[in-house]
Amino acid sequence: MWLTKMSFLVTDRVAAAGLQDMIELRLIDYRQSPLPSEVGTFDRVVSIEMLEAVGHSHIPTYMEMLKRALKPSGVAVIQVISIPDERYAGMLSFKLQ
């Protein structure tokens, strides 16, 4: 639900800025992207808080997807929530009660 609302908000903002012909927005499962016909076709990829959603064990798969999606000169912007290194191991074992 939240992702759908966020996609509509971003789509509206892109249109309000008159950039809908220059920016393609997608709400997709990273495990199903890029499609074979899209490999190496993206100039830019912006990833917003995806590493937290993907989880530690799936980060290599996610990074490989970004690499496959981008053109050789492409750029990925990856925004994440970070924590100090010394707390990372503890976060991996954290379980909500």
PyMOL commands that set and color helices and strands:
alter all, ss='L'
color gray80, all
select helices_A, chain A and resi 2-16+30-32+36-38+50-54+56-69+85-92
alter helices_A, ss='H'
color red, helices_A
select strands_A, chain A and resi 42-48+70-79
alter strands_A, ss='S'
color yellow, strands_A
deselect
rebuild
show_as cartoon
